[in-house]
Amino acid sequence: MKQSETNQLGATGQSLTQYKFERLGWGPVPVAQHDVGTDFFVQVRDPDRNETGALLGVQTKTGPHAFKRRAILEGQQGWYYSIDATHRDYWVEHDCPHILLLIDHEKEEGYWQSISPETTISAGKNWRIFVPEENLLGEESRDRLFKYALSGNRKGSWEGTVWGGRERLSSENQLRAAFLTPRLIAPHPNEGRGPKDYLEAIACVLSGRTSLIARYGHKGQGWLFPDKHEPDSALSEIYALLLSWFSGGKFGSGRAQRDFLYSNHEYVAWVVCNASYYLELGKAEDARKVLSNAIHSPRKFSDGDFAWLSVCLSWALRDVGKVEEAEITLEHALSLSALLRNDPTGGSLRSSTISSLLAIRFARQTGDSLQASLNGLDNQSNLWMDQLENKGLSASLTNSARELLQDRSIRLGKNDAGYVSLRAASLVSVLSGNASRWRHTTQMLTFHLLCSYQDGILDPSTTSRALQCLPSQELKLFVKHSIRKGAIDPVLDYVKQIGPDAATFSNIRTDLEVVKLTADYLSTEEASRLASWLLQEIREEYPTVRRLHTYAGSHLPFIDTLADLYPVADREVQSAIREHLIKVLPLGDESLSSHYSSWFLMINPSHWKTGQIEQIVDSRKNCGDTLRSVIDQVFPRHNTELFAELTGQIEAGSIRAYLNFGLDRALPRTHFASVIEELRKVVEDDIKSSERGASFGRSYSPIVELARLSLIFPEASCWGEIISFLRPHFVRAEETRRALRFLAQHAGEIPRNLVDPLSAVALSWSHKALDSFFVQGQIQEEIRANALELFFKLNANEFSSLEQLKLLTGNRFEIVAGLRVADFHQTIDNWSLALFTEHEISEISALALSLVAQRWIGSSTGETDDLWEIINESLDSHSVDCQVVLLNTALASPSEGPRRTALLKRLAESRFIRIAEHAHSGLQ
């Protein structure tokens, strides 16, 4: 009898496979009787030949047919091998990781590739897998095979509450699961019971099932209300502190004198909770100390608990600038978490570890393999948190937050399902050391609270979370909303903690943004402290940025923030800032030039000495365009040479010189004749361009400037071009919005012969169907409102009570326009105007308050005492927005009578230094 060649090759391949794995010190076990797609199950051992408990499935293919499809993929030499869909699904979904091994029996070598969704490529009916030539089975690939073999079950057999339950875990692993995968420990609401012990109660809090605690606590399980009982065990104390933290209070430190009550795994849980509380507040150094002390304590922790501590520690290390140490800690945590094969928290810890490593190694080649590992990780904890975020209305909440904060408040309590879900997901994210996930969830949580923000609902801990995790645009909304609600104190308390020692990798850029937004509300002492720090950073080339190893706080935010602090700082600091600016001039770099220009705009020109102004003007020729334009705006009336140069350029028709210099009515009309002609040409070109479908954008508005000069110099006006430009055309929508607004503001100055043609243009815009434009809905609404305002101001006889009612009940732009028109024609009484000062939309309430103040200042009768009461109520509310509105109204008032003086005296007592200073200046 003769052996077939196929069988002989198969036997040779199996012998070589067994030999290769035995040389690695691993235990290959052939599958002889029940082989349906796996030739070997290999027992995986560490370098000291200790069993890991992991198994690796191996499918071998031997002989020339395995190597017939030579290929190159992404620069790698290798071979494609075809597999059918049935075998592919079997290998990918198997509980054990599998590899395909191609055996070259002549060279006695094997080449392998992992079998996963990422490595299998669809080829229509079948699949193919690419086996790289560099994946040689042997000592050189041991580490990669070891990590892959220990990647565990990718199918996720413990999904949801279908998982076998806490009884499958040791008590140590049960506690860690209650924190990282609480859904698996907490009783399901459909079970009809409450938590049976503190472990399940902890899981209920962290899975968002607080309703079970409330329901069954009132049904006789009084231990669920920790404020009514003294803690009698480590878990009861952790539960009490955790419930307090969840509801917005402090975590506390009740176990300080009772370490002996805590077993090792309970101690780890408390340490992680305490450190996570510090991380949530942005106190990374405090978190690092707590975690480091625990890791270096004499206690002996399991691999899982040590991995848990290490992942959280890496977050704190990175935030304080110890990036290399954080990376080493993460690598150690990853190797430990890989061993947690039978622990459901392993997926959560591996996900957090890989995410953190990706953030650190973003620009490195190793990031690709980490990303693949993260994508291939079947992490049920992340899926569960996705569900909680969806319950928290994440999709709609983030998109609608801006409109909600601007237009109205919605009443959602802190106990509603959305808040509970987002808070639970936020806590588990920080407890698992997943910084990026925590920021995402906490942003949505903050928006949720902002939308339901009533007086006092934003406690200091919520404010702190918001200030360190919100992106720039949302942060501005948060601060403005806090100011509007009169809750600026928590924000100012946060600012007092900002400085080089408190700066972290995560919060430095946000801290600078917060300082910019609150600069007007700081005391001189606080502003001077921050300004001195920022000036030192700029002079010494940003030591804090270098210490933190981050580009997030680059030099540009430092420069911009210092400009906002200048007006509030004391004279000594102001002098130091001016001296530094003189030293850095000239600035040819356009990026630096544009940012340093903000300093000139914030510094009062009278603060400069004559010699310094000459030096600045001389340097402008070598500065960037932005800085040169700003110098032209600030100093023409303080330097004779610059004044003569700019007026000469204006006379020659330079639009740029006119914009920089501004409109000086003392100059003769002939100086502006050429500028008017140049603006007319620009507007004509814009009309022709828009007719061809081309759009245009500039930092200034040619049509507005042409209208401004036409009103001042009627003999050189260009109303024909202006009216032609204003006729409805969607390409010109943005410019038209600005022009209609300008004309509505100056309706009283428009010549009578232009009333009819401008009224016709305004009517055509107001009647235009909104859906006929390819422009944003908000711009459409503004154009319509501005057009109506212009029309009704030009045609008083058309503004009936019915039209007034329509406007005052329309959208926010129409209400603003209606108030302006009603005040223009004096058709709204004081009582109705007072109602609008309490409107929930800030733009409307501010306008109404300004109109109230104008009426009160301009009147001399006792009948307007009710208006003074409204003004006093606004001042007593300590709202910064109200004070700014009243200050601007008083300063702009042409009247200098006793009522204006009385209002400025009240404002001079403001707690906000900038408002008080401007009020004092107005009195003088």
Secondary structure, 3 states (H helix, E strand, C coil): CCCCHHHHHHHHHHHHHHHHHHHCCCEEEECCCCCCCCCEEEEEECCCCCEEEEEEEEEEEECHHHHCCEEEECCEEEEEEEECHHHHHHHHHCCCCEEEEEEECCCCEEEEEECCCCCEEEECCEEEEEEECCCECCHHHHHHHHHHHCCCCCCCCCCHHHCCCHHHCCHHHHHHHHHHCHHHCCCCHHHCCCCCCHHHHHHHHHCCCHHHHHHHHCCCCHHHCHHHCCCCCHHHHHHHHHHHHHCCCCCCCCCCCCHHHCCHHHHHHHHHHHHHHHHHCCCHHHHHHHHHHHHCCCCCCCHHHHHHHHHHHHHHHHHCCCHHHHHHHHHHHHHHHCCCCCCCHHHHHHHHHHHHHHHHCCCCCHHHHHHHHHHHCCCHHHHHHHHHHHHCCHHHHHHHHHHHHHHCCCCCCCCCHHHHHHHHHHHHHHHCCCHHHHHHHHHHHHHHHHHCCCCCCCCHHHHHHHHHHCCHHHHHHHHHHHHHCCCCHHHHHHHHCCCCCCCCCCCHHHHHHHHHHHHHHCCHHHHHHHHHHHHHHHHCCCHHHHHHCCCCCCHHHHHHHHHHHHHHCCHHHHHHHHHHHHHHCCCCCHHHHHHHHHHHHHCCHHHCCHHHHHHHHHHHHHCCHHHHHHHHHHCCCCCHHHHHHHHHHHHCCCHHHHHHHCCCCCCCCHHHHHHHHHHHHHHHHHHHHHHCCCCCCCCCCHHHHHHHHHHHCHHHCCHHHHHHHHCCCHHHHHHHHHHHHHHHHCHHHCCHHHHHHHHHHHHHHHCCCHHHCCCCHHHHHHHHHHHHHHHHHHCHHHCCHHHHHHHHCCCHHHHHHHHHHHHHCCCCCHHHHHHHCCCCCHHHHHHHHHHHHHHHHHCCCHHHHHHHHHHHHHHHCCCHHHHHHHHHHHHHCCCCCHHHHHHHHHHCCCCCHHHHHHHHHHHC
